[in-house]
Amino acid sequence: MNTTSRIRRNSFIRIFWLSIISCSFLFLSCVTQRDVEYLQDSNIGIQAFNEAKLEDYKLKPNDELYIQVSSLDDINSNIFSSTNVQQVMSIGSIQPYGASLISYAVDNEGFLHLPVIGPISVVDKTTAQVGEMITKSLSKILSEPRVSVKLVNRFVTVLGEVQRPGHYPYSQVKVSIYDAIGLAGDITEFGNRREVILVRNVNGQNIRVPLDLTQSALLGSEYFYASPNDVIYVKPMRKKFWGLRQFPYDVLLSTITATILFYSVVK
């Protein structure tokens, strides 16, 4: 074998291995259908899951409450209320945090300071229990008072490999993990639906709960519903870690094709 033939042979071997490596990168970067599916199950028929019991939210320090009082004594009840429903709707339509401007905050000691009534301890109590406490206190002042208490700071934070990471307010009592991810525009194609982390504060402790969104059993899990101030983090897949999404495959394949063509012409 002369020198020219040996050079051509070595060039062909290099091109061959370069092609193999490039094809391997292409294969690794492919996102399969199972990578982007939710609720994967071998049983495609109808399945039923018992709905997990959603515990009533217990108030914590720094929570914000909107309190509306009505009674036969309209004038006196208006003194207690800082605004009316129309103002709430107007403020809420301007910005998500508008309701906090007309709410009452629970202080660090767990007390709620209200006009006429004064401070009351509300920590570890539900909004319904707080409403009953306020109604009992106002029954001595107002005629047939009716009290409505709503939690203002219902937020969920969605981070990681989602379309729009952010801090999202919601007004519903029940918001599932899938609803929360929907608020963030869904998980991207490189988000790992099998490795989602839920961070929740329970009795003063932050707990970390791993979730698999591809398992149908999550529908009956106690962590199916989000709680106020939950943090949901979606991990990226390793394909995203290696930066394969931005790899210039078109340039690489064009170079390989041109090299093979040049080699064929020279040979």
C-alpha positions in Angstrom: 0.0 0.0 0.0 1.6 3.3 -1.1 1.5 6.5 0.9 -1.4 8.1 -1.0 -3.6 5.0 -0.4 -2.7 4.9 3.2 -3.6 8.6 3.7 -6.9 8.0 1.9 -7.6 5.0 4.1 -6.9 6.8 7.3 -9.1 9.7 6.2 -11.9 7.4 5.4 -11.6 5.8 8.9 -11.7 9.1 10.6 -14.8 10.1 8.6 -16.4 6.8 9.5 -15.9 7.2 13.2 -16.9 10.8 13.1 -20.1 9.7 11.5 -20.7 7.1 14.2 -20.1 9.6 17.0 -22.4 12.1 15.3 -25.2 9.6 14.9 -24.8 8.6 18.6 -25.2 12.2 19.7 -28.3 12.5 17.5 -29.8 9.3 19.1 -29.1 10.5 22.6 -30.7 13.9 22.0 -33.9 12.5 20.7 -36.9 13.0 23.0 -39.2 10.0 22.9 -43.0 10.0 23.3 -42.7 8.4 26.7 -40.5 11.3 27.9 -43.3 13.8 27.4 -46.3 11.7 28.5 -48.2 12.1 31.7 -50.1 9.4 33.6 -48.5 6.5 31.8 -50.1 3.1 32.5 -50.1 -0.2 30.8 -53.9 -0.4 31.5 -55.5 2.0 29.1 -59.0 1.4 30.4 -60.9 3.4 32.8 -59.4 3.5 36.3 -60.8 4.9 39.5 -58.7 6.4 42.3 -60.0 7.5 45.7 -59.6 11.2 46.0 -57.1 12.2 48.7 -58.6 14.1 51.6 -57.6 17.8 51.4 -57.0 19.0 54.9 -58.2 22.5 55.7 -55.5 25.0 55.6 -54.2 26.1 59.1 -53.3 29.7 59.4 -49.7 30.7 59.9 -47.9 33.9 60.9 -47.7 36.5 58.0 -50.9 35.0 56.3 -53.3 37.6 54.9 -57.0 37.4 55.3 -59.8 39.3 53.6 -62.7 39.8 56.0 -66.2 40.9 55.0 -68.9 41.6 57.6 -72.5 42.2 56.9 -75.4 42.7 59.3 -78.8 44.5 59.8 -76.7 47.4 61.1 -75.2 48.4 57.8 -73.5 51.6 59.1 -71.7 49.8 61.9 -70.7 46.9 59.7 -69.2 49.3 57.2 -67.0 50.7 59.9 -65.5 47.3 60.4 -65.0 46.6 56.7 -62.1 48.5 55.1 -63.6 48.2 51.6 -66.4 46.7 49.7 -66.7 43.9 47.1 -66.5 46.3 44.1 -63.2 47.8 45.4 -61.8 44.3 45.9 -62.7 43.4 42.3 -61.2 46.6 41.0 -57.9 46.2 43.0 -57.7 42.5 42.1 -58.1 43.3 38.4 -55.1 45.6 38.5 -52.6 43.3 39.9 -52.5 39.8 41.5 -51.3 41.3 44.8 -54.0 44.0 45.0 -56.1 42.1 47.5 -53.2 42.3 50.0 -53.8 46.1 50.2 -57.2 45.6 51.8 -56.5 42.5 53.9 -55.6 41.9 57.5 -52.2 40.3 58.2 -51.5 37.7 60.9 -48.5 39.0 62.9 -45.4 37.0 63.9 -47.1 35.9 67.2 -50.1 34.6 65.4 -52.5 37.4 66.3 -55.0 39.1 64.0 -55.7 42.8 64.9 -59.2 43.9 64.0 -61.1 47.1 64.5 -63.5 47.1 67.4 -62.7 43.5 68.3 -58.9 43.9 68.9 -56.3 41.2 68.7 -57.4 37.5 68.4 -55.2 34.4 68.2 -55.7 32.7 64.8 -52.6 30.6 64.3 -53.3 26.9 63.5 -57.0 27.7 62.9 -59.0 27.5 59.7 -60.7 30.4 58.0 -64.0 28.9 59.0 -63.0 28.9 62.7 -61.8 32.5 62.5 -65.1 33.5 60.9 -67.0 31.9 63.8 -64.7 33.6 66.4 -65.3 37.0 64.7 -69.1 36.4 64.5 -69.2 35.5 68.2 -67.3 38.7 69.1 -69.5 40.9 66.9 -72.8 39.4 68.0 -72.6 41.7 71.1 -72.2 44.8 68.9 -74.1 44.1 65.6 -77.5 42.7 64.9 -77.2 39.2 63.3 -73.7 39.6 61.9 -72.5 37.5 59.0 -68.7 37.1 58.5 -66.8 35.8 55.5 -63.1 35.1 55.8 -60.9 34.4 52.8 -57.2 33.5 52.6 -55.6 36.1 50.3 -52.1 34.7 50.0 -52.8 31.6 47.9 -49.7 31.2 45.8 -47.7 28.4 44.2 -44.2 28.7 42.8 -43.2 26.6 39.8 -39.5 26.5 38.9 -37.2 24.4 36.7 -37.9 23.1 33.3 -41.2 24.7 32.6 -42.3 27.2 29.9 -42.9 30.1 32.3 -41.3 29.7 35.8 -42.8 32.0 38.3 -44.9 32.8 41.4 -48.6 32.2 40.6 -51.7 33.3 42.6 -54.8 31.2 42.6 -58.3 31.5 44.1 -59.6 28.0 44.1 -59.6 25.9 47.2 -58.4 22.8 45.3 -55.5 23.1 42.8 -53.8 20.0 41.7 -50.1 19.6 40.9 -51.1 19.4 37.2 -53.1 22.6 37.5 -50.1 24.4 39.0 -47.8 23.2 36.2 -50.5 24.3 33.8 -50.2 27.8 35.2 -46.5 27.8 34.3 -47.3 26.8 30.7 -46.6 23.1 31.0 -43.2 21.3 31.3 -40.8 21.7 28.4 -39.7 18.8 26.2 -36.5 18.4 28.2 -38.3 18.5 31.6 -38.1 15.2 33.6 -41.7 14.3 34.4 -40.4 11.4 36.5 -38.4 13.7 38.8 -40.5 16.5 40.2 -39.8 17.9 43.6 -42.5 19.4 45.9 -41.4 21.6 48.8 -44.0 22.2 51.5 -44.0 23.7 54.9 -45.6 21.4 57.5 -45.7 22.4 61.1 -42.7 24.7 60.8 -40.7 22.2 58.8 -39.9 22.3 55.1 -40.4 18.8 53.6 -39.1 17.6 50.3 -41.4 15.2 48.4 -40.4 13.5 45.1 -43.2 13.1 42.6 -43.5 11.1 39.4 -46.1 12.7 37.1 -46.0 9.7 34.8 -47.6 7.4 37.4 -51.4 7.3 37.6 -51.3 6.5 41.3 -50.5 10.1 41.9 -54.2 10.8 41.3 -55.0 9.3 44.7 -51.9 10.6 46.5 -52.1 13.0 49.5 -49.8 15.2 47.5 -52.0 15.5 44.5 -53.3 18.8 45.6 -51.1 21.8 46.0 -51.2 23.9 49.3 -50.7 27.6 49.6 -47.0 28.6 49.3 -45.9 25.3 47.8 -42.8 25.2 45.6 -42.8 22.8 42.6 -39.4 22.1 40.9 -39.2 20.2 37.6 -35.7 18.7 37.1 -34.2 18.8 33.6 -33.3 15.6 31.8 -29.7 14.7 31.1 -30.1 15.5 27.5 -30.6 19.1 28.5 -27.6 18.9 30.9 -25.2 18.0 28.1 -26.4 20.8 26.0 -27.6 18.6 23.1 -30.5 20.8 22.4 -28.3 23.6 21.1 -25.8 21.3 19.4 -25.3 22.4 15.7 -26.3 19.1 14.1 -27.0 20.7 10.7 -23.5 22.2 10.5 -21.9 18.9 11.6 -23.9 16.8 9.1 -23.2 19.2 6.3 -19.4 19.0 7.0 -19.5 15.2 7.1 -21.4 15.1 3.8 -19.0 17.6 2.1 -16.0 15.6 3.3 -17.3 12.3 2.0 -18.1 13.9 -1.3 -14.7 15.5 -1.5 -13.1 12.1 -0.6 -15.1 10.4 -3.3 -14.1 12.9 -6.0 -10.4 12.8 -5.0 -10.4 9.0 -5.0 
